[in-house]
Amino acid sequence: MKIIFGLIAISFVIAIGFLISFFWAVKSGQYDDDYTPSVRMLFDDELINNKNNKTE
């Protein structure tokens, strides 16, 4: 029975470690999308033209 409690404690420590590393990655900007906004401006005219064609 002691081994089960030990494994549960170890799994909690590992889970907390992953949670802390996730929050650290989000805070440091690891998941920021720098590519999409620069590409989106290239296709703005096509999106406007497609919307105008649909309304006609």
OpenMM code with the backbone's topology and positions (N, CA, C; nanometers):
from openmm import Vec3, app, unit

residues = "MET LYS ILE ILE PHE GLY LEU ILE ALA ILE SER PHE VAL ILE ALA ILE GLY PHE LEU ILE SER PHE PHE TRP ALA VAL LYS SER GLY GLN TYR ASP ASP ASP TYR THR PRO SER VAL ARG MET LEU PHE ASP ASP GLU LEU ILE ASN ASN LYS ASN ASN LYS THR GLU".split()
positions = [
    Vec3(0.0822, -0.1187, 0.0000),
    Vec3(0.0000, 0.0000, 0.0000),
    Vec3(0.0872, 0.1260, 0.0000),
    Vec3(0.2039, 0.1162, 0.0605),
    Vec3(0.2935, 0.2316, 0.0651),
    Vec3(0.3411, 0.2689, -0.0751),
    Vec3(0.3601, 0.1687, -0.1590),
    Vec3(0.4093, 0.1955, -0.2946),
    Vec3(0.3054, 0.2745, -0.3749),
    Vec3(0.1768, 0.2470, -0.3537),
    Vec3(0.0712, 0.3196, -0.4248),
    Vec3(0.0727, 0.4671, -0.3851),
    Vec3(0.0843, 0.4941, -0.2547),
    Vec3(0.0904, 0.6322, -0.2100),
    Vec3(0.2164, 0.7020, -0.2615),
    Vec3(0.3241, 0.6284, -0.2672),
    Vec3(0.4484, 0.6837, -0.3213),
    Vec3(0.4354, 0.7175, -0.4693),
    Vec3(0.3738, 0.6290, -0.5465),
    Vec3(0.3541, 0.6544, -0.6890),
    Vec3(0.2590, 0.7712, -0.7130),
    Vec3(0.1553, 0.7824, -0.6289),
    Vec3(0.0631, 0.8953, -0.6415),
    Vec3(0.1356, 1.0264, -0.6112),
    Vec3(0.2189, 1.0268, -0.5082),
    Vec3(0.2944, 1.1472, -0.4732),
    Vec3(0.3911, 1.1854, -0.5853),
    Vec3(0.4592, 1.0880, -0.6409),
    Vec3(0.5525, 1.1150, -0.7510),
    Vec3(0.4773, 1.1670, -0.8729),
    Vec3(0.3598, 1.1103, -0.9018),
    Vec3(0.2830, 1.1562, -1.0183),
    Vec3(0.2341, 1.2994, -0.9978),
    Vec3(0.1988, 1.3360, -0.8737),
    Vec3(0.1596, 1.4741, -0.8469),
    Vec3(0.2768, 1.5696, -0.8667),
    Vec3(0.3940, 1.5300, -0.8238),
    Vec3(0.5127, 1.6144, -0.8410),
    Vec3(0.5423, 1.6340, -0.9897),
    Vec3(0.5336, 1.5291, -1.0675),
    Vec3(0.5580, 1.5387, -1.2112),
    Vec3(0.4508, 1.6247, -1.2782),
    Vec3(0.3247, 1.6071, -1.2389),
    Vec3(0.2152, 1.6863, -1.2972),
    Vec3(0.2326, 1.8340, -1.2642),
    Vec3(0.2698, 1.8652, -1.1426),
    Vec3(0.2928, 2.0045, -1.1044),
    Vec3(0.4106, 2.0618, -1.1818),
    Vec3(0.5135, 1.9809, -1.2046),
    Vec3(0.6269, 2.0259, -1.2860),
    Vec3(0.5865, 2.0597, -1.4284),
    Vec3(0.5032, 1.9756, -1.4889),
    Vec3(0.4540, 2.0041, -1.6236),
    Vec3(0.3660, 2.1289, -1.6260),
    Vec3(0.2834, 2.1461, -1.5238),
    Vec3(0.1969, 2.2639, -1.5167),
    Vec3(0.2791, 2.3918, -1.5031),
    Vec3(0.3807, 2.3884, -1.4202),
    Vec3(0.4676, 2.5055, -1.4037),
    Vec3(0.5413, 2.5361, -1.5333),
    Vec3(0.5911, 2.4342, -1.6006),
    Vec3(0.6625, 2.4583, -1.7261),
    Vec3(0.5679, 2.5106, -1.8351),
    Vec3(0.4424, 2.4667, -1.8350),
    Vec3(0.3448, 2.5180, -1.9302),
    Vec3(0.3179, 2.6654, -1.9066),
    Vec3(0.2933, 2.7032, -1.7801),
    Vec3(0.2688, 2.8436, -1.7493),
    Vec3(0.3902, 2.9296, -1.7808),
    Vec3(0.5094, 2.8766, -1.7582),
    Vec3(0.6320, 2.9502, -1.7896),
    Vec3(0.6437, 2.9721, -1.9413),
    Vec3(0.6109, 2.8700, -2.0204),
    Vec3(0.6176, 2.8822, -2.1662),
    Vec3(0.5162, 2.9831, -2.2180),
    Vec3(0.3964, 2.9835, -2.1622),
    Vec3(0.2943, 3.0797, -2.2045),
    Vec3(0.3360, 3.2214, -2.1672),
    Vec3(0.3898, 3.2380, -2.0479),
    Vec3(0.4296, 3.3703, -2.0016),
    Vec3(0.5481, 3.4249, -2.0811),
    Vec3(0.6365, 3.3377, -2.1247),
    Vec3(0.7548, 3.3831, -2.1984),
    Vec3(0.7268, 3.4038, -2.3471),
    Vec3(0.6034, 3.3762, -2.3927),
    Vec3(0.5667, 3.4023, -2.5309),
    Vec3(0.5931, 3.2883, -2.6265),
    Vec3(0.6071, 3.1691, -2.5755),
    Vec3(0.6357, 3.0532, -2.6598),
    Vec3(0.5230, 3.0262, -2.7596),
    Vec3(0.3997, 3.0565, -2.7217),
    Vec3(0.2861, 3.0258, -2.8065),
    Vec3(0.2341, 3.1470, -2.8832),
    Vec3(0.3073, 3.2570, -2.8836),
    Vec3(0.2660, 3.3736, -2.9607),
    Vec3(0.2800, 3.3447, -3.1095),
    Vec3(0.1841, 3.3887, -3.1858),
    Vec3(0.1836, 3.3651, -3.3296),
    Vec3(0.2340, 3.4909, -3.4000),
    Vec3(0.3585, 3.4875, -3.4443),
    Vec3(0.4179, 3.6024, -3.5122),
    Vec3(0.4029, 3.5929, -3.6637),
    Vec3(0.3727, 3.4763, -3.7149),
    Vec3(0.3711, 3.4564, -3.8593),
    Vec3(0.2372, 3.4941, -3.9230),
    Vec3(0.1270, 3.4550, -3.8638),
    Vec3(-0.0040, 3.4744, -3.9251),
    Vec3(-0.0391, 3.6204, -3.9510),
    Vec3(-0.0180, 3.7142, -3.8576),
    Vec3(-0.0536, 3.8535, -3.8878),
    Vec3(0.0219, 3.9109, -4.0072),
    Vec3(0.1473, 3.8719, -4.0255),
    Vec3(0.2236, 3.9244, -4.1382),
    Vec3(0.1744, 3.8683, -4.2707),
    Vec3(0.1220, 3.7487, -4.2712),
    Vec3(0.0711, 3.6876, -4.3938),
    Vec3(-0.0722, 3.7315, -4.4205),
    Vec3(-0.1482, 3.7567, -4.3151),
    Vec3(-0.2888, 3.7935, -4.3303),
    Vec3(-0.3044, 3.9212, -4.4121),
    Vec3(-0.2135, 4.0166, -4.3944),
    Vec3(-0.2266, 4.1420, -4.4677),
    Vec3(-0.2050, 4.1225, -4.6179),
    Vec3(-0.1378, 4.0154, -4.6572),
    Vec3(-0.1161, 3.9889, -4.7990),
    Vec3(-0.2440, 3.9403, -4.8672),
    Vec3(-0.3330, 3.8785, -4.7905),
    Vec3(-0.4533, 3.8201, -4.8478),
    Vec3(-0.5792, 3.9014, -4.8182),
    Vec3(-0.5661, 4.0206, -4.7604),
    Vec3(-0.6831, 4.1027, -4.7293),
    Vec3(-0.7613, 4.1407, -4.8547),
    Vec3(-0.6940, 4.1768, -4.9616),
    Vec3(-0.7630, 4.2161, -5.0838),
    Vec3(-0.8438, 4.1007, -5.1420),
    Vec3(-0.7889, 3.9802, -5.1365),
    Vec3(-0.8615, 3.8647, -5.1887),
    Vec3(-0.9873, 3.8384, -5.1064),
    Vec3(-0.9795, 3.8550, -4.9756),
    Vec3(-1.0967, 3.8330, -4.8916),
    Vec3(-1.2034, 3.9371, -4.9200),
    Vec3(-1.1654, 4.0611, -4.9401),
    Vec3(-1.2616, 4.1670, -4.9701),
    Vec3(-1.3272, 4.1420, -5.1056),
    Vec3(-1.2476, 4.1027, -5.2046),
    Vec3(-1.3027, 4.0739, -5.3373),
    Vec3(-1.3986, 3.9558, -5.3330),
    Vec3(-1.3673, 3.8536, -5.2570),
    Vec3(-1.4558, 3.7374, -5.2466),
    Vec3(-1.5873, 3.7744, -5.1808),
    Vec3(-1.5848, 3.8607, -5.0794),
    Vec3(-1.7074, 3.9029, -5.0127),
    Vec3(-1.7937, 3.9864, -5.1089),
    Vec3(-1.7297, 4.0720, -5.1895),
    Vec3(-1.8055, 4.1523, -5.2849),
    Vec3(-1.8681, 4.0666, -5.3929),
    Vec3(-1.7988, 3.9651, -5.4376),
    Vec3(-1.8515, 3.8764, -5.5409),
    Vec3(-1.9697, 3.7942, -5.4907),
    Vec3(-1.9702, 3.7603, -5.3640),
    Vec3(-2.0797, 3.6808, -5.3081),
    Vec3(-2.2063, 3.7634, -5.2947),
    Vec3(-2.1914, 3.8929, -5.2700),
    Vec3(-2.3095, 3.9763, -5.2496),
    Vec3(-2.3736, 4.0164, -5.3823),
    Vec3(-2.3029, 4.0040, -5.4898),
    Vec3(-2.3573, 4.0441, -5.6222),
    Vec3(-2.4498, 3.9411, -5.6788),
] * unit.nanometer
topology = app.Topology()
chain = topology.addChain("A")
for resn in residues:
    res = topology.addResidue(resn, chain)
    for name in ("N", "CA", "C"):
        topology.addAtom(name, app.Element.getBySymbol(name[0]), res)
